Amino acid sequence: MPAMTQTGKRNLITDVAGIWVGQAEDAAARTGVTVILAERPVAAAADVRGGAPGTNETEILDPGNLVGAIDAITLSGGSVYGLGSASGVVAWLGASGRGFRFRSDIPSAPIVPGAVIFDLANGGDKNWGAHPPYRRLAIAAAERAGMDIDLGNAGAGLGATAGIYKGGTGSASIVTDEGFTLGAIVVVNSVGSPIIPYTDVFWAFPMEQGEEFGGRRLAPDFKPVAPVLPPDAKQIPRAGANTTIAVIATDADLSRLELKRFAIMAADGFARALRPVHTPFDGDTVFAVATCARPLAEPRPFALLQLGNAAADCLARAIARGVYEAESLGEHLSYRECFLAGKKH
């Protein structure tokens, strides 16, 4: 058997030097915000594959557009209300002088893309009137940003669901043989299921490192099944009500065009961990960022191929970790309560 992949020290996106994460939750509303902060502006790209996305500032990341660097990314609950989380981080960064500057005598313009999940129907108290909590939560999350990350019911993952299971926030990292570090953070709120039908095994199990999401494996006599829709997927999905959103980061020196391809390849991690995926009812979105601290070897296209494949595996692991670490909330039972406590789903 080949040697296991080397993970970073924390097995988190913050293993990429210069990337920090902060999170904040509103327990009563069953919602939250996750903020990914860059120590200094970083190159970024986005890939949107879901049929019902909720995003902010993705167009500015097109390689043909002017601004090629960002200061932060927000992942938020709250559907369209959660898009307001970016304005909180913009204000917080602007107060410290961060952001794109046209001239020194006018305010800076922090660049903060973001994406949201739909968690409005999870039973929390959403009677916030004209004052949704997301701007406030985003500022609180930015102020808490650091190296350590709580997984599962944390940040934007607090109110998430994955198929019929409780979803959550997941993260993972990889250090490649060439010395590049990659890290992913994801909020799993998918239509599709993370579990192989009629088993307790994650679809992402071939990529698992150690027992980071339980170490479950298929029985030797397991016979694959291919239902039209897995029985533990959401059976009556609604457009705009489901999404898996993620950030993949690397220290490789990628151009904006290369970073776009990196994001596209990383999005395959969704398909390695969830089934079905990229449906008309999901808003699946991947942001990719590069700190550009380590030069890419020649030939660059082949080096990019290796990085993109590693990114997809890393993202798949982060998805499984987010579901594995989640705790039951309301009617949504966690993976561990369904399987590890002997309960049937």
matplotlib code that plots the C-alpha trace (Angstrom):
import matplotlib.pyplot as plt

x = [0.0, 1.3, 2.3, -0.3, -0.6, 1.3, -1.1, -0.1, 0.6, -3.0, -4.7, -6.5, -6.5, -4.4, -1.5, -1.1, 1.0, -0.7, -4.2, -6.4, -9.9, -12.5, -16.0, -19.1, -22.5, -26.0, -27.2, -30.8, -31.0, -29.1, -26.8, -23.3, -20.4, -16.9, -14.4, -11.1, -8.6, -5.4, -2.4, -1.8, -3.7, -3.7, -4.5, -8.0, -10.4, -13.8, -15.6, -19.4, -21.0, -24.3, -27.6, -28.7, -25.7, -25.7, -22.5, -20.8, -18.0, -17.3, -17.2, -14.3, -12.2, -12.4, -8.8, -9.8, -10.9, -8.9, -8.5, -6.6, -6.2, -8.5, -8.3, -10.8, -13.6, -16.9, -18.9, -22.2, -25.5, -28.7, -29.2, -29.5, -29.4, -26.0, -24.5, -24.4, -21.6, -19.2, -20.1, -19.1, -15.7, -15.2, -15.9, -13.6, -10.7, -11.3, -11.0, -7.4, -6.5, -6.6, -7.9, -7.4, -6.2, -6.7, -5.1, -3.7, -6.2, -9.3, -10.5, -9.2, -11.6, -11.2, -12.1, -14.2, -15.9, -18.3, -21.0, -23.9, -25.9, -29.6, -30.3, -33.5, -35.7, -33.7, -35.9, -33.9, -35.4, -35.1, -37.3, -34.6, -36.7, -34.7, -31.5, -30.1, -27.2, -24.7, -22.8, -22.4, -21.4, -18.9, -17.1, -17.0, -15.6, -12.9, -11.8, -11.4, -9.4, -6.4, -4.9, -7.2, -10.6, -13.6, -15.2, -18.8, -21.4, -19.2, -19.4, -21.5, -21.8, -23.9, -27.2, -26.1, -27.4, -25.9, -28.6, -30.6, -27.6, -26.4, -23.8, -21.1, -17.8, -14.9, -11.2, -8.2, -4.7, -2.0, 1.7, 2.8, 6.0, 7.2, 6.7, 3.6, 1.0, -2.7, -5.6, -9.4, -12.3, -15.9, -19.5, -21.5, -25.2, -25.8, -28.8, -26.6, -25.4, -21.9, -22.5, -22.4, -25.9, -26.7, -23.4, -21.8, -18.9, -18.1, -17.8, -14.5, -13.1, -10.3, -8.8, -9.0, -5.9, -5.7, -9.2, -9.9, -13.6, -14.0, -11.9, -15.0, -14.4, -16.6, -17.1, -15.4, -18.8, -20.3, -22.2, -22.3, -25.7, -26.6, -30.0, -31.4, -31.2, -29.5, -32.1, -30.4, -30.2, -32.8, -35.9, -37.7, -35.0, -35.8, -33.8, -31.8, -32.1, -28.8, -25.2, -21.7, -19.3, -15.5, -12.1, -9.0, -5.7, -2.1, 1.3, 2.2, 3.0, 0.0, -1.0, -4.6, -5.3, -3.6, -5.6, -8.8, -7.9, -6.9, -10.4, -12.0, -10.0, -10.6, -14.4, -14.1, -13.6, -17.3, -18.0, -15.5, -17.4, -21.1, -23.7, -25.5, -23.6, -23.8, -27.5, -30.1, -30.9, -27.3, -25.2, -21.9, -19.0, -15.2, -12.9, -9.2, -6.5, -2.7, -0.2, 2.5, 5.2, 6.7, 7.7, 6.1, 8.4, 8.6, 6.7, 4.1, 1.0, 2.1, 2.9, -0.6, -2.1, -0.6, -1.7, -5.3, -5.6, -4.3, -6.8, -9.8, -8.7, -8.2, -11.6, -13.3, -11.6, -12.8, -16.3, -16.3, -14.7, -17.4, -20.1, -18.2, -17.5, -21.1, -23.4, -27.2, -29.3, -33.1, -34.5, -31.2, -29.2, -25.4, -23.5, -22.1, -25.5, -27.0, -24.2, -21.7, -24.5, -26.3, -29.2, -30.8, -31.5]
y = [0.0, 3.5, 5.7, 7.9, 11.5, 13.9, 16.4, 19.7, 20.1, 21.0, 19.3, 22.5, 25.2, 27.4, 25.1, 27.4, 30.2, 33.5, 32.1, 32.6, 31.6, 33.1, 31.9, 33.2, 31.7, 32.8, 29.7, 30.9, 31.5, 28.3, 30.1, 31.5, 33.0, 31.7, 34.3, 33.3, 36.1, 36.6, 38.1, 40.2, 40.4, 37.0, 36.0, 34.4, 32.7, 31.1, 28.2, 28.1, 24.7, 24.6, 25.5, 27.8, 29.8, 32.6, 34.6, 37.9, 39.4, 36.3, 38.2, 40.4, 37.3, 36.6, 36.6, 39.2, 41.8, 44.4, 43.4, 40.2, 40.0, 39.7, 40.4, 37.9, 35.5, 35.0, 31.7, 32.4, 30.9, 32.9, 32.6, 36.1, 37.7, 36.1, 38.1, 41.0, 39.3, 40.6, 44.2, 43.6, 42.3, 45.1, 47.7, 45.9, 45.7, 49.2, 50.6, 49.3, 50.6, 47.2, 47.0, 48.1, 51.7, 54.0, 57.0, 57.6, 60.4, 58.2, 55.3, 51.8, 49.2, 45.8, 43.0, 40.4, 37.7, 35.3, 32.6, 31.6, 28.4, 28.2, 27.4, 29.4, 26.4, 24.6, 25.6, 28.5, 31.9, 33.9, 36.8, 39.4, 42.0, 44.6, 43.6, 40.2, 39.1, 38.4, 41.7, 41.6, 37.9, 38.5, 41.3, 39.0, 36.2, 38.4, 39.6, 36.0, 34.9, 32.6, 29.3, 27.0, 26.1, 24.4, 21.8, 20.6, 22.9, 25.9, 29.1, 28.9, 25.1, 25.5, 25.2, 23.1, 19.7, 17.1, 14.9, 13.8, 14.1, 17.1, 18.9, 21.3, 23.0, 20.8, 21.4, 19.4, 20.0, 18.2, 18.7, 17.4, 15.5, 18.7, 20.6, 22.6, 23.0, 22.9, 23.5, 23.4, 24.6, 23.8, 24.2, 21.2, 21.8, 19.5, 17.8, 14.8, 12.3, 11.9, 8.2, 5.2, 3.8, 1.1, 1.5, 3.7, 4.5, 8.0, 8.3, 10.0, 7.0, 6.3, 9.7, 9.4, 10.0, 8.0, 8.0, 11.7, 10.8, 7.5, 5.0, 3.1, 0.8, -1.3, -4.9, -7.5, -8.8, -5.4, -5.3, -1.8, -0.3, 2.6, 4.0, 6.9, 9.0, 7.8, 7.1, 9.4, 12.3, 15.1, 13.6, 16.9, 19.3, 23.0, 25.4, 27.8, 25.6, 23.6, 24.4, 23.3, 26.2, 26.0, 27.7, 25.9, 27.6, 26.9, 28.5, 27.7, 30.7, 30.4, 33.0, 34.1, 31.8, 28.9, 29.6, 29.4, 25.9, 25.0, 26.0, 24.0, 20.9, 21.3, 21.3, 17.7, 17.1, 17.6, 14.7, 12.5, 13.1, 13.7, 12.1, 13.6, 16.9, 20.1, 19.7, 22.3, 22.7, 23.3, 26.4, 24.7, 27.2, 26.9, 29.9, 29.3, 31.4, 31.4, 33.1, 32.5, 31.9, 28.9, 28.9, 26.3, 23.9, 23.5, 22.3, 24.4, 22.6, 19.3, 20.8, 22.4, 19.0, 17.5, 20.4, 20.3, 16.6, 17.0, 19.9, 17.7, 15.0, 17.6, 19.1, 15.7, 15.0, 18.3, 17.6, 14.2, 15.8, 18.5, 15.8, 13.5, 16.3, 17.7, 17.2, 16.5, 19.7, 19.6, 16.9, 16.5, 13.6, 13.6, 10.9, 9.7, 9.5, 7.6, 5.1, 5.1, 5.1, 2.2, 4.3, 3.6, 6.4]
z = [0.0, -0.7, 2.2, 3.7, 2.7, 5.0, 6.7, 8.1, 11.8, 12.6, 9.7, 9.1, 6.4, 8.8, 8.1, 5.0, 6.5, 6.4, 6.5, 9.7, 10.5, 12.9, 13.7, 15.5, 16.2, 17.2, 19.1, 19.4, 15.6, 14.8, 12.4, 12.2, 10.2, 9.3, 8.2, 6.4, 6.8, 4.9, 6.6, 3.5, 0.2, -1.6, -5.2, -5.5, -7.9, -7.6, -9.2, -8.9, -9.9, -8.0, -9.6, -6.8, -5.6, -3.1, -3.6, -3.3, -5.3, -7.4, -10.7, -9.4, -9.2, -12.9, -14.2, -16.8, -14.2, -12.5, -8.8, -8.5, -4.7, -1.8, 2.0, 3.4, 2.5, 4.4, 4.6, 6.2, 7.1, 6.6, 2.8, 1.3, 4.8, 5.3, 2.3, 4.8, 6.6, 4.0, 4.8, 8.4, 7.4, 4.9, 7.6, 10.1, 7.6, 6.3, 9.8, 10.0, 6.5, 4.7, 1.2, -2.4, -2.8, -5.7, -4.0, -0.5, 0.2, -0.1, 2.0, 1.1, -0.4, 1.2, -1.2, 0.6, -1.5, 0.1, -0.2, 1.9, 2.8, 3.4, 7.1, 7.5, 8.0, 10.8, 13.7, 15.0, 16.0, 12.8, 14.0, 13.6, 11.8, 10.0, 11.8, 10.8, 12.9, 10.2, 10.0, 13.8, 13.7, 10.9, 12.9, 15.9, 13.8, 12.3, 15.7, 16.8, 13.8, 14.6, 13.8, 15.7, 14.2, 15.8, 13.5, 13.2, 14.8, 14.5, 12.5, 9.3, 9.9, 13.1, 11.2, 8.3, 7.2, 4.8, 3.3, 6.3, 8.7, 10.7, 8.5, 9.7, 9.2, 8.2, 7.5, 6.4, 5.0, 2.9, 2.5, -0.9, -1.7, -3.3, -0.1, -1.0, 1.7, 0.8, 3.2, 2.9, 4.9, 4.0, 5.2, 4.3, 3.7, 0.8, -0.9, -1.4, 1.2, 2.4, 3.2, 0.9, 0.8, 3.4, 5.1, 7.8, 5.4, 4.1, 0.3, 1.0, 2.9, 0.3, 1.1, 4.9, 6.9, 10.1, 11.6, 11.0, 10.3, 12.1, 10.1, 8.8, 5.8, 3.5, 4.5, 2.2, 1.0, 0.4, -2.9, -4.5, -5.1, -7.4, -6.4, -8.4, -5.3, -2.1, 0.6, 3.0, 0.6, 1.1, -0.6, -1.3, -2.0, -2.8, -4.9, -2.7, 0.3, 0.0, -0.6, 0.1, 0.2, 0.6, 0.5, -0.7, 0.0, -1.0, -0.6, -4.3, -6.6, -8.9, -11.5, -11.6, -14.6, -12.9, -9.7, -11.6, -12.9, -9.3, -8.1, -10.9, -10.0, -6.3, -6.9, -7.8, -4.1, -3.8, -6.1, -4.2, -0.9, -1.7, -4.0, -5.8, -6.2, -8.1, -8.4, -9.4, -5.7, -4.4, -4.5, -4.5, -4.6, -4.2, -3.5, -4.1, -2.7, -3.1, -0.8, -3.6, -1.0, -2.9, -6.6, -8.8, -10.6, -14.4, -16.3, -14.6, -16.1, -14.7, -11.3, -11.4, -12.2, -9.1, -6.9, -8.2, -7.6, -4.1, -3.5, -4.5, -2.1, 0.7, 0.1, 0.1, 3.5, 4.9, 3.9, 5.7, 8.7, 8.9, 9.0, 11.3, 13.9, 13.8, 16.8, 16.7, 16.6, 16.8, 14.5, 12.6, 14.0, 13.7, 11.9, 15.2, 16.8, 13.9, 13.5, 16.4, 19.1, 17.4, 16.1, 12.7, 10.3]

ax = plt.figure().add_subplot(projection="3d")
ax.plot(x, y, z, "-o")
ax.set_aspect("equal")
plt.show()
